Amino acid sequence: MTTRILSTSALVGCSLQELGQRFPDLCIAPYRSVAWRMELAKAEALVVLLSEPILEADLNLAPKVKVIGTHSVGMNHLPQQFCRERGIQIVNTPGVLTETTADLALTLLLAVTRRLAEGEALVRSGAWQGWAPDQLLGTSLNGKTCGILGSGAIGKAFARRVWALGMKPAFWDRDGKHHPVDFGPALAPRMPLPELLPQCSVLSLHCPLTEATQGILDGKRLSLLPQGSFIINTARGGILDELAVLEMLHSGFLGGVGLDVYEGEPAVNPAWLTAPRTVLLPHLGSATLETREAMARLLCEGVAKALAC
């Protein structure tokens, strides 16, 4: 009896091919292609990307599926309750992308506060006339408070980075635990949003997208931020009310926004393309060779374990 592994991508590195050799046979077919749909009935393992939602209807066409491997930490694109009811195991890739994603969040923060995109555009335009004392003045971070939504591994890793810049990390008290967060070199306070937001010169998102966090940063809550504050989102689109943020950018209330994720991505609201004081990236949070190889390896190890049971 052969084990059918149906993947939408070859992933990075050789882990998927090695998995296919161990559990023949492996089929790689583009997401929702005719070939992918035809293979569902035979598949015992599905491998998908974050951008590829799996619906209950898909799984109804795949009665043999034992495990779904997602090349991501987040699992909001999968029908988790339905999988539990069917006894389908979900394998994700936590841990291995922590440092890389925190690096990217810091990159966005520095790019926005120091106006790097504008500076590079000026040089590339050929219009730069040389150094000037008031040219593209940015914002210093030392001594300011950085609010962090999410006290998991990535949130703590980001806290370590901004702490090294001289910032004061403070975390959202999502569960009313009150006790401080030990992020490594120091302890940071944990506060409810109404207390945290008014203190934030920077607000960085590192929490999962769930029913509880969907749209949690709406216009009313965002208005609690100090004028001139910055927002960084490397978590998930949908946590942040993008229309409210756009309005606050155009009014001059926000100092700037750095985004790596978007609601409804890969579709991006066209209003972002002309929004002032923004840096926009195409979901690069874990995009290093080492991290993507590690994610593929962790995913395939988990799928192999599930298939061997």
N, C-alpha and C positions, 0 to 999 in steps of 0.2 A: 504494500500500500504506500503510495506516495503522499507526501505532505506538500500542499500547495501554499507557497508564500507569495502573496500578491502585493507588490510594492508599486507606488506611483513614481518612485525615483530610485536611481542607483545609489543615492547618498554619496558622501565624501569618503574616500578611502576604500578599503577592500572588505570591510566587515560584512556587508550585505551579501557579497558574492561567497564569502566563506560560510555564511549561514545557509545559503542555498545549496552549497555542497554537502553540508551536514544534514539538511532536511530537504531532499529533492522533492519537487523541483520548484525553482524560483521563476516567477513571471514578473517582469517589469512592464507596466502599461500606464500611460498617462491617465491622470485622475479624470474620471467620468468619460473616458473614451469608450468606444464600442468594445475594444478588447478588454478593458478593465471591467466593464459590466458583464461581459461574457464569462470572465474568470471567477466572478463572485461566488457562483454556486459550488466551485471546487475548492475555494480558499479555506485553509485552516488558520492562516495568519494574515492580517492586513498590516501594511506599513504605510503610514501617511504622514504628510507634513502639516504644520500648524495651519496653513492656509487652505486645507482641504477638509471641510466638514463631512463627517459621516453621519448619516441620518438613520433613524430606526428602519425606514423603508429599505435602505441599502442592506442592513443586517438581516432583514426578512428574506432577502435574496441570497443570503450567505449562511445557510443553516449549519455549516461545518465549522464556522469560525470559533476558535478557542481564545484568540488573543489579538488585540490591536496594539501595534507599536506606533507611537506618535513621536516624531522627531522634534520634540519640544518639551518644555516644562509644563506649560499650560495645557489643560485638557477641556477647555470650554467649547471646543469644536466637536466634541464627541458626546453621544447620548449616554452619560455615565450611569444614570439610574436604570436605563434599559439594559445596559451591559451587565450590571449587577444582577438583574432579574434573570438574564440569560446565562449567567455564569461565565461571561466573557471577561477575561483579564485585560486590563489596560496597562501598558508599559510606557512610561515617559522617560525623560532624561534630566532629572534634577541634579544639582550639585556641580556637574562638569562645566556649566556655562556661567557660574556665579561671578567669577572674577572678570571674565571677558565682558559680560553685560554691565557690570559696575564701571569698568573702564569706559565703555561707550557712553554711559550716562554722564560721567565726568567730562568726557570729550564734548558732549553737547552743552554742558553747563559752561565750560570755558569758551566754547565757540560763540555762544549767545552773549555772555556777559562781556567778552572782549571784542565782539563784533567782527569775528574772523571772516565770515562770508562776505561782508561788505568790503573788508580790507582787501581780500583776494580779488574781488570783482573790480575794485578800483585799479589795482596793479594791472590786471589782465586787460582792462579797457584802454590802457595807454594814456590815460588822462591824469595819472598821478604826477603831481608837481613837486614832490619831496616832502620832507618832514615839516609838520606844523604843530604848534603847541595845543591847538584845539581840534586836531584831526581825529575823527572817529573815537571819541572818548568813550571808554567802557566803564564797567562797574567793578569795584574791588569787592572781594569776598571775605577777607580776613575780619574776624570778630563778629560776623553776622550769623544769624540763625538759619539753618537748613532744616526744613520740615520734611520728614520722610514718611510716606504712606506705605507701610509694609515693613515688618521687623523680621522677615525671614532672612535667608542667607544673602540674597542680593542686596536687600535694604541695609543690612549690617556692613556688607562689603563697601557699599557706596558711602556709608557713614564714616568708615575708616579713611576713605579718600578725601572727603571734604574736611574731616578733622585735621588731616595733614596740611590742608590749606589754611588752617586757622579758623575754620567755621565751627559753629556750635550745633551739632546734630540734635534733633528732637523728633521723637516718633509719635505717630498716631496711636492713641490708646483705643484700638478697635474693639477689644473685648472687655474693657473696663478692668484691666489687670492692675493698673496704676504703678506697678513696680518698674523701676528703670530698666533700660535695655543695655546689656553688656555687649558692646560691639567690638571688643578687643582691647584697644588701648585705653578705654575709658567707659564710663557709664553715661547714658543719655536719658533724659526724662521722657516719659510717655504721657501724652495729653489727649483729651478729647478734641475733636476738630474745632469747636468754637473757641477753645483756648489756644490751640496750636496755630491755626491759620493767621491770626493777627500778628504773630511774632515772626512770620516766615519772610525773609528776604528771598529765599529760594524754596520752592516746593517741588519735590521729586517723587514720582510715583513708582512703587515697586511691589504693589499688591496684585493678586490675581483678579481676573474679571469673574465675578459671581453675581448672583441675584442681589446680594447685599451691597456690592460695590458698583453695580451698573448705574452710571449717572450720578454717583455720589458727590462728585464735584460739579454741582450745578451753579448757575449764576448767583444764587443767593449765598452759597457757601464761598464761592470764589471772591465775592465782594468783601469778605472778611479779611482778605489779604491786604497788606500795606500797598499803597500806590508805589509803582516802580518795581514790584517783585517779579520774579522769574519762575516759570513752570517748565519742568523737564518730565517727559513721559517716555519711558522705555518699557513700560509694563504692558498694557493693552489699551487699544482704542475702546471707547465705550465707558470707561471710568470717568473720563473728562467730558464735560459738555462743550463740544468743540464750537458750537455757535456762540455760546456765551464767551468763550475765550477769544474768538475772533472779534467780537464786539468790543471787548476790553482792550484788545490790541489797538484797534482803530481809534478808540477814544483816548488812548495814551495812558490808560490806567495801569496796564502791565508793562514791565520793562522789556520783556521778551519771552519767547517760548521756543523750546527745542523739542522736536518730536521725532521718534523713531517708529511709532505705531499710530494707527488711525482707525477710526470707527468705520467698519465696512471695507477695510483694506483687502485687496490692493487698490480698490477705488479710493480716491482722495478727493475730498471736497475741493473744487476748483478755487474756492475763496482762499485756501491756504497758499496758492501759488503767487498771489499778489499781496499777501499779508505782510505788514512791516515787522521788523525786528524778530525774524524767525529763522531757525535753521531746521531744515526738513531732511530726514534720512529715510532710506527704503528698508526699514526693519533689519538693521545691521547688528543688533545687540550681541549675538553670539558668533558673528561672522569673522572668525579667524580659522585658519586651516586646522590648527591644533584642537580647537574646541569642536568644530564640526566633525572631525574624525572621532573625537572622544564621545560625542553624542551618538554617532552611528554605532560605535562599539558598544556603548551602554544599552542602547535600544536592542541591538541584535542579541546581546547576552540575555536580556530579559525575555525576548521572544523565544530564544532557544530553551530557556528554563521552562517556560510555559508549555511549549510543545512537547518537551520531554516527560511531562507529568502524565 
